Amino acid sequence: MTRGNQREMDRAKAAKKQAAMNKSKPKESSTALAKRKEADAEILRAKQKKNDEIKAAQEAAARAAKGK
């Protein structure tokens, strides 16, 4: 019946490993989460604005070249 003992030992080892993985992740409060989401959104808005400006400049250059 060593097989049953091995199963119990493997279950205990897996539970310990799972607990360690869950423990390592700090919980984020709702205010911190909201602040992080807003900061991420602001970064994305800035990137999009920059890309829009580049695209507009390229289109203007293409129209100027086509008009000549």
ROTORFI-553999 format. One record per residue: x, y, z of N, C-alpha, C, O in turn; residue in one letter. Coordinates in steps of 0.05 Angstrom, whole numbers, plus 5000, padded with zeros to 4 digits. Example, Ala and Ser with C-alpha at 12.3 -4.5 7.8 and 13.67 -1.06 7.14 Angstrom:
// residues 2
+------+------+------+-------+-------+-------+------+------+------+------+------+------+------+
! n.c1 ! n.c2 ! n.c3 ! ca.c1 ! ca.c2 ! ca.c3 ! c.c1 ! c.c2 ! c.c3 ! o.c1 ! o.c2 ! o.c3 ! resn !
+------+------+------+-------+-------+-------+------+------+------+------+------+------+------+
! 5264 ! 4886 ! 5156 !  5246 !  4910 !  5156 ! 5264 ! 4934 ! 5156 ! 5285 ! 4934 ! 5169 !    A !
! 5257 ! 4955 ! 5142 !  5273 !  4979 !  5143 ! 5258 ! 5001 ! 5157 ! 5268 ! 5023 ! 5161 !    S !
+------+------+------+-------+-------+-------+------+------+------+------+------+------+------+
***
This chain:
// residues 68
+------+------+------+-------+-------+-------+------+------+------+------+------+------+------+
! n.c1 ! n.c2 ! n.c3 ! ca.c1 ! ca.c2 ! ca.c3 ! c.c1 ! c.c2 ! c.c3 ! o.c1 ! o.c2 ! o.c3 ! resn !
+------+------+------+-------+-------+-------+------+------+------+------+------+------+------+
! 5016 ! 4976 ! 5000 !  5000 !  5000 !  5000 ! 5017 ! 5025 ! 5000 ! 5008 ! 5046 ! 5010 !    M !
! 5041 ! 5024 ! 4990 !  5058 !  5048 !  4989 ! 5047 ! 5068 ! 4969 ! 5052 ! 5092 ! 4972 !    T !
! 5031 ! 5059 ! 4950 !  5020 !  5077 !  4930 ! 5002 ! 5098 ! 4943 ! 5003 ! 5121 ! 4935 !    R !
! 4985 ! 5090 ! 4962 !  4968 !  5109 !  4975 ! 4983 ! 5130 ! 4990 ! 4976 ! 5153 ! 4990 !    G !
! 5004 ! 5122 ! 5003 !  5021 !  5141 !  5018 ! 5034 ! 5161 ! 4999 ! 5036 ! 5184 ! 5005 !    N !
! 5043 ! 5151 ! 4976 !  5055 !  5169 !  4956 ! 5036 ! 5190 ! 4947 ! 5043 ! 5213 ! 4943 !    Q !
! 5011 ! 5182 ! 4943 !  4990 !  5201 !  4934 ! 4986 ! 5223 ! 4955 ! 4985 ! 5246 ! 4948 !    R !
! 4985 ! 5214 ! 4980 !  4981 !  5234 !  5001 ! 5004 ! 5253 ! 5003 ! 5001 ! 5277 ! 5007 !    E !
! 5028 ! 5243 ! 4999 !  5052 !  5260 !  5000 ! 5053 ! 5279 ! 4977 ! 5060 ! 5302 ! 4980 !    M !
! 5045 ! 5270 ! 4953 !  5044 !  5287 !  4929 ! 5022 ! 5308 ! 4932 ! 5027 ! 5331 ! 4925 !    D !
! 5000 ! 5301 ! 4944 !  4978 !  5321 !  4949 ! 4988 ! 5343 ! 4968 ! 4983 ! 5366 ! 4963 !    R !
! 5002 ! 5334 ! 4989 !  5012 !  5354 !  5009 ! 5032 ! 5372 ! 4996 ! 5033 ! 5396 ! 5001 !    A !
! 5050 ! 5361 ! 4980 !  5070 !  5376 !  4966 ! 5058 ! 5396 ! 4947 ! 5066 ! 5419 ! 4945 !    K !
! 5037 ! 5387 ! 4932 !  5024 !  5405 !  4913 ! 5009 ! 5427 ! 4927 ! 5009 ! 5450 ! 4918 !    A !
! 4996 ! 5421 ! 4950 !  4982 !  5441 !  4965 ! 5002 ! 5462 ! 4976 ! 4996 ! 5486 ! 4976 !    A !
! 5025 ! 5453 ! 4985 !  5045 !  5472 !  4996 ! 5055 ! 5490 ! 4973 ! 5059 ! 5514 ! 4978 !    K !
! 5060 ! 5478 ! 4950 !  5070 !  5494 !  4927 ! 5049 ! 5514 ! 4919 ! 5055 ! 5537 ! 4913 !    K !
! 5023 ! 5506 ! 4918 !  5002 !  5524 !  4910 ! 4999 ! 5547 ! 4930 ! 4995 ! 5570 ! 4922 !    Q !
! 5001 ! 5541 ! 4955 !  4999 !  5562 !  4976 ! 5022 ! 5582 ! 4973 ! 5018 ! 5606 ! 4977 !    A !
! 5046 ! 5572 ! 4967 !  5069 !  5590 !  4964 ! 5065 ! 5608 ! 4940 ! 5072 ! 5632 ! 4940 !    A !
! 5053 ! 5598 ! 4918 !  5048 !  5614 !  4894 ! 5027 ! 5636 ! 4900 ! 5030 ! 5658 ! 4891 !    M !
! 5006 ! 5629 ! 4914 !  4985 !  5648 !  4920 ! 4995 ! 5669 ! 4940 ! 4987 ! 5692 ! 4939 !    N !
! 5013 ! 5661 ! 4958 !  5023 !  5679 !  4978 ! 5042 ! 5700 ! 4966 ! 5043 ! 5723 ! 4976 !    K !
! 5056 ! 5694 ! 4945 !  5076 !  5712 !  4934 ! 5063 ! 5735 ! 4919 ! 5076 ! 5756 ! 4916 !    S !
! 5039 ! 5733 ! 4910 !  5025 !  5755 !  4896 ! 5012 ! 5773 ! 4917 ! 4994 ! 5765 ! 4931 !    K !
! 5021 ! 5798 ! 4918 !  5008 !  5816 !  4937 ! 4980 ! 5825 ! 4926 ! 4977 ! 5828 ! 4902 !    P !
! 4962 ! 5827 ! 4944 !  4935 !  5836 !  4936 ! 4935 ! 5866 ! 4931 ! 4949 ! 5881 ! 4945 !    K !
! 4921 ! 5874 ! 4911 !  4920 !  5902 !  4904 ! 4893 ! 5914 ! 4912 ! 4872 ! 5903 ! 4906 !    E !
! 4894 ! 5936 ! 4927 !  4869 !  5948 !  4937 ! 4854 ! 5960 ! 4913 ! 4866 ! 5965 ! 4892 !    S !
! 4829 ! 5966 ! 4917 !  4813 !  5976 !  4895 ! 4822 ! 6004 ! 4887 ! 4821 ! 6012 ! 4864 !    S !
! 4831 ! 6020 ! 4906 !  4841 !  6047 !  4899 ! 4867 ! 6046 ! 4884 ! 4871 ! 6061 ! 4865 !    T !
! 4885 ! 6028 ! 4892 !  4910 !  6025 !  4878 ! 4905 ! 6014 ! 4850 ! 4919 ! 6022 ! 4831 !    A !
! 4887 ! 5996 ! 4848 !  4880 !  5985 !  4822 ! 4869 ! 6006 ! 4803 ! 4876 ! 6008 ! 4780 !    L !
! 4851 ! 6023 ! 4814 !  4839 !  6045 !  4798 ! 4861 ! 6065 ! 4789 ! 4861 ! 6074 ! 4767 !    A !
! 4879 ! 6071 ! 4807 !  4901 !  6090 !  4800 ! 4919 ! 6078 ! 4779 ! 4927 ! 6092 ! 4760 !    K !
! 4925 ! 6052 ! 4781 !  4942 !  6039 !  4761 ! 4928 ! 6038 ! 4734 ! 4941 ! 6043 ! 4714 !    R !
! 4902 ! 6032 ! 4734 !  4888 !  6031 !  4709 ! 4887 ! 6058 ! 4696 ! 4890 ! 6061 ! 4671 !    K !
! 4883 ! 6079 ! 4712 !  4882 !  6106 !  4701 ! 4909 ! 6114 ! 4690 ! 4911 ! 6127 ! 4668 !    E !
! 4931 ! 6107 ! 4704 !  4958 !  6114 !  4694 ! 4963 ! 6099 ! 4668 ! 4975 ! 6110 ! 4649 !    A !
! 4955 ! 6074 ! 4667 !  4959 !  6058 !  4642 ! 4943 ! 6070 ! 4619 ! 4953 ! 6072 ! 4596 !    D !
! 4919 ! 6079 ! 4625 !  4902 !  6091 !  4604 ! 4914 ! 6117 ! 4594 ! 4914 ! 6123 ! 4570 !    A !
! 4925 ! 6133 ! 4612 !  4938 !  6158 !  4605 ! 4962 ! 6153 ! 4587 ! 4966 ! 6168 ! 4567 !    E !
! 4978 ! 6133 ! 4593 !  5001 !  6126 !  4576 ! 4992 ! 6118 ! 4548 ! 5003 ! 6127 ! 4529 !    I !
! 4971 ! 6102 ! 4547 !  4961 !  6093 !  4521 ! 4949 ! 6116 ! 4505 ! 4953 ! 6118 ! 4480 !    L !
! 4936 ! 6135 ! 4519 !  4925 !  6159 !  4505 ! 4948 ! 6176 ! 4493 ! 4946 ! 6186 ! 4471 !    R !
! 4970 ! 6178 ! 4508 !  4993 !  6194 !  4499 ! 5005 ! 6180 ! 4475 ! 5013 ! 6194 ! 4455 !    A !
! 5008 ! 6154 ! 4475 !  5019 !  6139 !  4453 ! 5001 ! 6143 ! 4428 ! 5011 ! 6147 ! 4406 !    K !
! 4975 ! 6141 ! 4432 !  4956 !  6143 !  4409 ! 4958 ! 6171 ! 4397 ! 4957 ! 6174 ! 4373 !    Q !
! 4960 ! 6192 ! 4414 !  4962 !  6219 !  4405 ! 4987 ! 6223 ! 4388 ! 4987 ! 6235 ! 4367 !    K !
! 5009 ! 6211 ! 4398 !  5034 !  6213 !  4383 ! 5032 ! 6199 ! 4356 ! 5041 ! 6210 ! 4336 !    K !
! 5020 ! 6176 ! 4356 !  5017 !  6161 !  4331 ! 4999 ! 6176 ! 4311 ! 5004 ! 6176 ! 4287 !    N !
! 4978 ! 6188 ! 4322 !  4960 !  6204 !  4304 ! 4974 ! 6228 ! 4292 ! 4970 ! 6234 ! 4269 !    D !
! 4991 ! 6241 ! 4308 !  5007 !  6264 !  4298 ! 5026 ! 6255 ! 4276 ! 5029 ! 6269 ! 4255 !    E !
! 5039 ! 6233 ! 4280 !  5058 !  6222 !  4259 ! 5043 ! 6215 ! 4234 ! 5052 ! 6221 ! 4212 !    I !
! 5019 ! 6202 ! 4237 !  5003 !  6194 !  4214 ! 4994 ! 6219 ! 4199 ! 4994 ! 6219 ! 4174 !    K !
! 4985 ! 6240 ! 4213 !  4976 !  6264 !  4200 ! 4999 ! 6278 ! 4185 ! 4994 ! 6288 ! 4163 !    A !
! 5022 ! 6278 ! 4197 !  5046 !  6290 !  4183 ! 5053 ! 6275 ! 4158 ! 5059 ! 6287 ! 4137 !    A !
! 5051 ! 6248 ! 4159 !  5057 !  6232 !  4135 ! 5036 ! 6237 ! 4114 ! 5043 ! 6238 ! 4090 !    Q !
! 5011 ! 6239 ! 4121 !  4990 !  6244 !  4101 ! 4993 ! 6271 ! 4089 ! 4989 ! 6275 ! 4065 !    E !
! 5001 ! 6291 ! 4105 !  5005 !  6318 !  4094 ! 5029 ! 6318 ! 4075 ! 5028 ! 6332 ! 4054 !    A !
! 5050 ! 6304 ! 4082 !  5073 !  6302 !  4064 ! 5066 ! 6288 ! 4038 ! 5075 ! 6296 ! 4017 !    A !
! 5049 ! 6268 ! 4040 !  5041 !  6253 !  4016 ! 5024 ! 6271 ! 3998 ! 5027 ! 6270 ! 3974 !    A !
! 5006 ! 6287 ! 4010 !  4989 !  6305 !  3994 ! 5006 ! 6327 ! 3981 ! 5001 ! 6334 ! 3958 !    R !
! 5026 ! 6337 ! 3996 !  5044 !  6358 !  3985 ! 5060 ! 6347 ! 3961 ! 5064 ! 6360 ! 3941 !    A !
! 5069 ! 6322 ! 3964 !  5085 !  6310 !  3943 ! 5068 ! 6304 ! 3919 ! 5077 ! 6306 ! 3896 !    A !
! 5043 ! 6296 ! 3924 !  5025 !  6290 !  3902 ! 5016 ! 6315 ! 3887 ! 5012 ! 6314 ! 3862 !    K !
! 5014 ! 6337 ! 3901 !  5005 !  6362 !  3889 ! 5027 ! 6374 ! 3871 ! 5020 ! 6391 ! 3854 !    G !
! 5051 ! 6367 ! 3874 !  5073 !  6379 !  3858 ! 5074 ! 6369 ! 3830 ! 5091 ! 6377 ! 3815 !    K !
+------+------+------+-------+-------+-------+------+------+------+------+------+------+------+
***
